[in-house]
Amino acid sequence: MIQKQLLERYPRIVLASASPRRRQLMQALDIPFIVDVRHSEEFVPEGMEPSKVAAYLARQKAAAFVPIPADTLVIAADTVVIHRGEVLGKPADVIEAARMLRRLSGQQHEVITAVCLATAQGSRIVQDSTQVYFREMEDNEIAYYIAQYKPYDKAGSYGAQDWLGMAFIERIEGSYFNVMGLPTHKLYAALKSML
């Protein structure tokens, strides 16, 4: 597989993410990496098209590593939930999490994850989009989920892999792993093309 060739070319592969889900998905791809998270501004210019936000933020995260040493590959990602043309990021508190989940209840929304692959030679973006369909959620179910799972680190206030996802996602069109935070099939293909 590509792991040996990838390590020969980039002995230091950095996952620029604190997300345990992204770490889990990278490990499942058998790609050796270290985690290094650096501060980057998660400011989005006003009026930016929602479909471009994830790529913009992924590039910002990767830019925190510039200058990138020649032996290093930085993998930075960002996930956004888009509902009716509005980006739903990570909730700041219980009230915002509940508001987001009420909004998504019984609705379809789009999840976009963008991955920035950055080296000393430059960077490229890999992006995927998944349509997610939720069943109706009652207020007590939303309150239970927020209290038990504390979804403050998740775009749209939910994780597809936990209780809410299992109980309320009716169907997904596209990559499930993209909803978790990493479009693994596209990432693998992009890494392979870099060899």
Steps between C-alpha positions, in 0.01 A plus 500: 500500500604865500616532861866407436533728196324782681737478797804489269387824342360664816656346814297743713124491438314745721128485569412859592186408692399438860197299382500147641284395203757620247777321693291182496438525124869568423598198710244288313669604171829363645673830438761574769473854633557728793247751633605863515236768539595863457287805553333640191231762465167340417374825355300471178473806274149639490300391198710191429303233317408224752645226277843669518521547878645157589779533241582852617525388865704188414751721314518734802580205728775377266642853464582498872785257414672722239788474432454125462822294505577298184448167681155591633144453377233690692142372487248759623122464478181684574138385496192717467129426503290703257126531548293719270806693386634572850818353646453337840834474675578375849251612765624740766267374772193290589257756361673519162535120481127456568412767244709327233355157570142632497578659166637174357216286641298339220713677240765429240835676524840489333830415668815623329846398613806652337853369552807711425812300414794736546870446430801726445404502129145626554155380592189347352143454619298180497132554575189284525131563556244270663124542529360400841131445577379520862180364649302727731652546847304590812628771735565246778710290259701806400552594867609144584749494212657833592526407870649155433720564195597868532529563124687830527788378282275389214377698202120513509501377863499128427716198429375251242684223685331549839150461648333784310639382168393143564151597615412785262693481174253348254741484211821639361583570136876498469786411732420419863865564590471848350226572755734374775758757388725349233412395143727196527456371144592837349785553748651161416476567125660844543786359709556229239516763225775685692743208464 
